[in-house]
Amino acid sequence: METKCPHNSGVYISGCRTYQIPSRGLSGGLAIAIRKDIDFNIISGFRGLDGGFDILGIRTINLSINFNVVSVYRRPGGFLRVNDFRPLFYFDPGGCESIFLGDFNAHNTLWNCEYTIGESLQEAMERRDFMCVNMDTCSRIGATNLDLLFCSAAVLDNIEYNQLDDKWDSDHFPIVFKLETHRGIYSKRTNRITTKKTDWNKYAELVRSKFEKFFAESSELITGSDGLSVRYSGFTKVLTDAAHEATGRRPNQLSGGKRIRREKSGNSNSWWDKDCDSAVNDRKMGLREFKRDKCLNKYIEYKRCRAVARKTIEYKKKMNFEAFCKSINRFSGMRYVWNKMRVLKNTRNSIEWNKWQTKNREEEIVQEIFKLSPDGVVSDLKLLSSGEEESPMCSLFCYEELERVLSMVK
């Protein structure tokens, strides 16, 4: 975010760590507030920008989806050239997706402005496959959209944005965006690199042979301030590699004690692979582009992507069925084959869990009432209430009368 504080004062938010830089002007600057439980590194690879830019960037390191957040402020005025914005987008992302946001002071009809002096910014971002997210907002008073949010195409579907109504005594409206992610769980099993299976005789031989090669190569290393650190890292690498080999770990298990995360697809079918994911993603991208710009070319592209996705899925299903047929032989279990055939025929016992939705409700209610109250049961409750006495036998009697009756009984 852009600040208007003096250089000798800072921005502090409870529960967050604030990283800020002063502006190259008289006051103000940029600041990014990060929650204390989120670890991050500072991005310092923006070189070649002129004095009209203030750049502040961080990279998260302990989230399930790590990303780069770059805050930008460009001073108004001057000519806008593509070479001026090129160092901004041509930085090392570190294997993460990037999000750029800030006041670029560049007008363009693409992001809801009347003028087109910011076409150089559009050209620079399109060369690096970045897209403008808030194309329908007016972030500044005067029906202009200068506070922009750019992101790479991979995270475009996961970003939600909104423009607040309160200006907070500024001439710009705040832009709020949301990216779905969460903290990654620390999955390091142990710091120990040896186990009970470690062959220490083999370890000694490996260390001896590796050290001979290491000493021969270390004499050829560049001497200087980095020579000691290079030798130390090489020394520790010899010991750890020898321990891994003596323990019997496979090359794909040498992950520094961390669990190896395998790519998981959102579909549980055995025939689903990366080709299906790619085809479905292209179809979704084509649909988004058509909704954004409802023209004939976008519609034709969307129809093509949908046809490719349907054809790819049908082809994968067919190949999976052919592989199943080829796998059947005289050693195959009959129960497995028949169960598989029932699944392919889609012959499942349909259990009617909710009969209320499919039957006549009036008939069901009448039947239930008849079960509770058949014809022989008195339905008039007044007949069951206390009324007039039907005979003298219902009148009260005293204790003397009771004794007389009992005495007459033998």
Secondary structure, 3 states (H helix, E strand, C coil): CEECCCCCCCCCCCCEEEEEEECCCCCCEEEEEEECCCCEEEECCCCCCCCCEEEEEEEECCECCCEEEEEEEECCCCCCCHHHHHHHHCCCCCCCEEEEEEECCCCCHHHCCCCCCCHHHHHHHHHCCEEECCCCCCCECCCECCEEEEEEHHHHHHEEEEECCCCCCCCECCEEEEECCCECCCCECCCCCCCCCCCHHHHHHHHHHHHHHHHHHHCCCCCCCCHHHHHHHHHHHHHHHHHHHHHCCCHHHCCCCECCCCCCCCCCCCCCCHHHHHHHHHHHHHHHHHHHCCCHHHHHHHHHHHHHHHHHHHHHHHHHHHHHHHHCCCCCCHHHHHHHHHHHHCCCCCCCCCHHHCCCHHHHHHHHHHHHCCCCCCCCHHHHCCCCCCCHHHCCCCHHHHHHHHHCCC
